[in-house]
Amino acid sequence: MFDPFNDFEARGYLRNIEGEKNPDIVKRLEHDLFAANLSDAMVYLASKPFIEYVDFLCVHKILFGEFYPWAGQDRLQTTPNKAISKADTFFCHPKDSQRAVEQGLKLAQDGVTLKKSPGVVMGLFAYAHPFLDGNGRTMLVVHTVLCHRAGFSIHWARTGKSDYLSALGEEIETPDKGILDAYLKDFIAPPLDPAGWEVAIQAIRGLDGIASSDIIEGEFSDPAISQKYEQFDQRRGYEIK
């Protein structure tokens, strides 16, 4: 079980307010909260002419704040020295999460990049991995709104979960090479009426699922872990500005 706080037995999965340890129950509670709060998150984003990092954090808090006391706080606040990976793919250092999301938001709102390269933006959000859980849902909600503003939508319900996650993982490892863009191109669609966003998002397969497959590689203060991360980042060959 993913336990970055090292207190699962005492406080449950990620210190949720119920102290719940059963992954099936946690999954159901997360799903119910997401469904209940999605409308509020969409209303919040609609009120923001330009979406910024603080808005990304606020969406997460709106969606999951009733379950996780740390919702809306990024890894620099919650676990600043933990190196986290999934399937041998590192997520960025907590100190760089904000910059990665901000770069994705900047590209998404420059009037050009998102329509041409929606996968690059999603890849930056995924590499940032700012939260201990709820990253996929949060970035999907934000990405959906950004795509609408750019004049298109992505038919997420038609994507295959395993194929999408595979392409997303490759995008993280080798960004801006068109990998995720190529996968998503078959699912590009005309803009969807905002009234249908909630139904469309909740119909997506694979939204249910806690971060149990995430792995704590160790502490960045460990030279071996720090070197392993730096080697991964160098292989990516992509500068977060």
C-alpha positions as a printed NumPy array, in Angstrom:
array([[  0.   ,   0.   ,   0.   ],
       [  1.231,   3.479,  -0.912],
       [  2.168,   4.99 ,   2.457],
       [  4.325,   8.127,   2.093],
       [  3.468,   9.301,   5.618],
       [  4.501,   5.949,   7.148],
       [  1.434,   5.866,   9.362],
       [ -1.047,   3.698,   7.452],
       [ -1.839,   1.432,  10.406],
       [ -2.438,   4.346,  12.758],
       [ -4.208,   6.791,  10.444],
       [ -5.412,   4.848,   7.414],
       [ -4.73 ,   5.429,   3.725],
       [ -3.104,   8.842,   3.25 ],
       [ -4.539,  10.121,   6.538],
       [ -8.089,  10.244,   5.211],
       [-10.553,  11.715,   7.694],
       [-12.27 ,   8.35 ,   8.197],
       [ -9.009,   6.55 ,   8.955],
       [-10.13 ,   4.034,   6.315],
       [ -7.688,   1.291,   5.284],
       [ -9.804,  -0.87 ,   2.997],
       [ -8.833,   0.046,  -0.598],
       [-12.256,  -0.86 ,  -1.981],
       [-13.979,   1.468,   0.464],
       [-11.456,   4.234,  -0.204],
       [-12.036,   3.813,  -3.937],
       [-15.806,   4.078,  -3.503],
       [-15.551,   7.139,  -1.266],
       [-13.224,   8.866,  -3.73 ],
       [-15.608,   8.09 ,  -6.583],
       [-18.617,   9.396,  -4.677],
       [-16.824,  12.605,  -3.712],
       [-15.651,  13.181,  -7.265],
       [-19.167,  12.716,  -8.615],
       [-20.67 ,  14.976,  -5.958],
       [-18.136,  17.787,  -6.33 ],
       [-17.409,  17.756, -10.061],
       [-20.032,  20.404, -10.79 ],
       [-18.522,  22.775,  -8.22 ],
       [-15.069,  22.268,  -9.734],
       [-16.382,  23.085, -13.202],
       [-18.169,  26.203, -11.944],
       [-14.976,  27.314, -10.233],
       [-12.881,  26.915, -13.391],
       [-15.502,  28.697, -15.491],
       [-15.012,  31.759, -13.29 ],
       [-11.293,  31.926, -14.124],
       [-10.416,  33.684, -17.402],
       [ -6.857,  32.356, -17.109],
       [ -6.256,  29.129, -15.19 ],
       [ -3.22 ,  29.288, -12.908],
       [ -1.429,  26.868, -10.589],
       [ -3.451,  27.987,  -7.585],
       [ -6.595,  27.048,  -9.529],
       [ -5.178,  23.587, -10.223],
       [ -4.712,  23.179,  -6.46 ],
       [ -8.193,  24.531,  -5.741],
       [ -9.822,  22.026,  -8.096],
       [ -8.155,  19.195,  -6.185],
       [ -9.348,  20.653,  -2.886],
       [-12.896,  21.049,  -4.184],
       [-12.954,  17.436,  -5.367],
       [-11.301,  15.729,  -2.396],
       [-11.168,  18.154,   0.527],
       [-13.949,  16.37 ,   2.387],
       [-11.87 ,  13.185,   2.524],
       [ -8.198,  14.183,   2.569],
       [ -7.147,  16.964,   4.999],
       [ -4.17 ,  17.74 ,   2.741],
       [ -6.259,  18.133,  -0.436],
       [ -5.15 ,  21.158,  -2.411],
       [ -1.599,  20.9  ,  -1.084],
       [  1.128,  19.762,  -3.446],
       [  3.957,  17.35 ,  -2.691],
       [  6.317,  20.173,  -1.799],
       [  4.043,  20.735,   1.196],
       [  3.079,  17.154,   2.01 ],
       [  6.165,  15.054,   1.187],
       [  8.968,  17.394,   0.079],
       [ 11.764,  14.815,   0.284],
       [ 10.035,  11.725,  -1.135],
       [ 10.854,  10.357,  -4.586],
       [  7.751,   8.76 ,  -6.119],
       [  7.52 ,   6.538,  -9.177],
       [  5.089,   4.24 , -10.952],
       [  6.142,   1.329, -13.155],
       [  9.773,   2.55 , -13.173],
       [  8.702,   6.025, -14.286],
       [  9.701,   8.824, -11.939],
       [  7.468,  11.775, -11.272],
       [  9.224,  15.104, -10.959],
       [ 10.914,  16.379,  -7.827],
       [  8.35 ,  18.043,  -5.514],
       [ 10.147,  21.361,  -5.911],
       [  9.49 ,  21.218,  -9.668],
       [  5.816,  20.168,  -9.587],
       [  4.545,  23.725,  -9.681],
       [  6.787,  24.694, -12.592],
       [  5.723,  21.617, -14.584],
       [  2.022,  22.37 , -14.113],
       [  2.587,  26.051, -14.854],
       [  4.387,  25.207, -18.08 ],
       [  1.493,  22.967, -19.099],
       [ -1.007,  25.715, -18.3  ],
       [  1.014,  28.312, -20.176],
       [  1.241,  26.148, -23.297],
       [ -2.446,  25.263, -23.053],
       [ -3.455,  28.915, -22.989],
       [ -1.102,  30.374, -25.606],
       [ -3.723,  30.002, -28.341],
       [ -1.694,  27.524, -30.4  ],
       [ -0.083,  24.599, -28.577],
       [ -3.015,  22.757, -27.019],
       [ -4.933,  22.146, -30.228],
       [ -1.759,  20.904, -31.911],
       [ -0.298,  19.007, -28.948],
       [ -2.845,  18.116, -26.258],
       [ -0.624,  15.221, -25.203],
       [  2.306,  17.484, -24.375],
       [  0.149,  19.456, -21.948],
       [ -1.288,  16.33 , -20.34 ],
       [  2.205,  14.868, -20.103],
       [  3.455,  17.895, -18.185],
       [  0.545,  17.64 , -15.758],
       [  1.229,  13.927, -15.304],
       [  4.967,  14.374, -14.777],
       [  4.253,  17.078, -12.2  ],
       [  2.08 ,  14.617, -10.234],
       [  1.524,  17.335,  -7.623],
       [ -0.753,  15.35 ,  -5.315],
       [ -0.439,  12.118,  -3.371],
       [ -3.737,  10.939,  -4.871],
       [ -6.386,  12.315,  -7.215],
       [ -3.956,  13.542,  -9.876],
       [ -5.691,  11.843, -12.802],
       [ -9.121,  13.211, -12.004],
       [ -7.84 ,  16.707, -11.287],
       [ -5.791,  17.069, -14.436],
       [ -8.569,  15.577, -16.556],
       [-11.05 ,  18.178, -15.296],
       [ -8.631,  21.044, -15.934],
       [ -7.585,  19.64 , -19.331],
       [-11.229,  19.303, -20.39 ],
       [-11.92 ,  22.964, -19.683],
       [ -8.722,  24.051, -21.433],
       [ -9.582,  21.991, -24.525],
       [-13.046,  23.542, -24.668],
       [-11.534,  27.014, -24.597],
       [ -9.214,  25.984, -27.424],
       [-12.207,  24.914, -29.533],
       [-12.24 ,  21.12 , -29.323],
       [-12.806,  18.175, -27.005],
       [-11.325,  14.735, -26.467],
       [-13.705,  11.783, -26.505],
       [-12.149,  10.215, -23.408],
       [-14.82 ,   7.541, -23.047],
       [-13.616,   5.962, -26.308],
       [-10.007,   5.693, -25.167],
       [ -8.67 ,   2.443, -23.745],
       [ -7.389,   2.714, -20.203],
       [ -4.304,   0.525, -20.645],
       [ -3.401,   2.039, -24.033],
       [ -3.828,   5.573, -22.726],
       [ -1.779,   4.942, -19.591],
       [  0.936,   3.302, -21.678],
       [  1.106,   6.315, -24.   ],
       [  1.039,   8.668, -21.017],
       [  3.927,   6.812, -19.386],
       [  5.951,   7.057, -22.598],
       [  5.113,  10.761, -22.825],
       [  6.512,  11.295, -19.339],
       [  9.693,   9.4  , -20.186],
       [ 10.228,  11.006, -23.609],
       [  8.217,  14.244, -23.668],
       [  7.326,  16.369, -26.68 ],
       [  8.038,  13.602, -29.187],
       [  4.399,  13.289, -30.243],
       [  3.728,   9.993, -28.462],
       [  0.599,  10.968, -26.547],
       [ -0.468,  13.379, -29.293],
       [ -0.464,  10.482, -31.762],
       [ -2.598,   8.376, -29.441],
       [ -5.125,  11.136, -28.762],
       [ -5.547,  12.283, -32.387],
       [ -8.166,   9.608, -33.095],
       [-10.3  ,  10.896, -30.238],
       [-10.317,  14.609, -31.07 ],
       [-13.889,  15.866, -31.43 ],
       [-15.775,  19.156, -31.762],
       [-16.219,  21.137, -28.554],
       [-18.73 ,  19.632, -26.161],
       [-21.479,  21.742, -24.646],
       [-20.413,  22.472, -21.049],
       [-23.759,  21.105, -19.889],
       [-22.531,  17.67 , -20.964],
       [-19.094,  17.788, -19.351],
       [-20.074,  16.078, -16.115],
       [-21.744,  13.14 , -17.828],
       [-18.853,  12.778, -20.282],
       [-16.182,  12.843, -17.586],
       [-17.992,  10.443, -15.283],
       [-18.404,   7.997, -18.166],
       [-14.642,   7.634, -18.532],
       [-13.336,   4.194, -17.684],
       [-10.536,   3.922, -15.169],
       [-11.271,   6.99 , -13.064],
       [-11.784,   4.765, -10.039],
       [ -8.517,   3.785,  -8.447],
       [ -6.315,   4.824,  -5.556],
       [ -2.596,   5.434,  -5.916],
       [ -1.655,   2.02 ,  -4.56 ],
       [  0.57 ,   1.366,  -7.586],
       [  2.7  ,   4.404,  -6.78 ],
       [  6.016,   3.534,  -5.16 ],
       [  8.145,   5.452,  -2.703],
       [ 11.625,   5.111,  -4.195],
       [ 13.172,   6.711,  -1.12 ],
       [ 14.333,  10.116,   0.052],
       [ 16.014,  12.639,  -2.2  ],
       [ 18.528,  13.161,   0.598],
       [ 19.828,   9.658,  -0.217],
       [ 22.574,  10.175,  -2.841],
       [ 21.648,   6.931,  -4.612],
       [ 18.004,   7.995,  -4.987],
       [ 18.972,  11.498,  -6.026],
       [ 21.322,  10.125,  -8.682],
       [ 18.688,   7.7  ,  -9.983],
       [ 16.199,  10.55 , -10.345],
       [ 18.738,  12.837, -12.024],
       [ 19.593,  10.115, -14.537],
       [ 15.891,   9.678, -15.342],
       [ 15.451,  13.431, -15.738],
       [ 18.485,  13.657, -18.022],
       [ 17.115,  10.855, -20.223],
       [ 13.898,  12.847, -20.598],
       [ 15.882,  15.667, -22.163],
       [ 13.122,  18.221, -21.635],
       [ 13.7  ,  21.473, -19.804],
       [ 10.897,  22.748, -17.607],
       [ 11.21 ,  26.507, -17.895]])
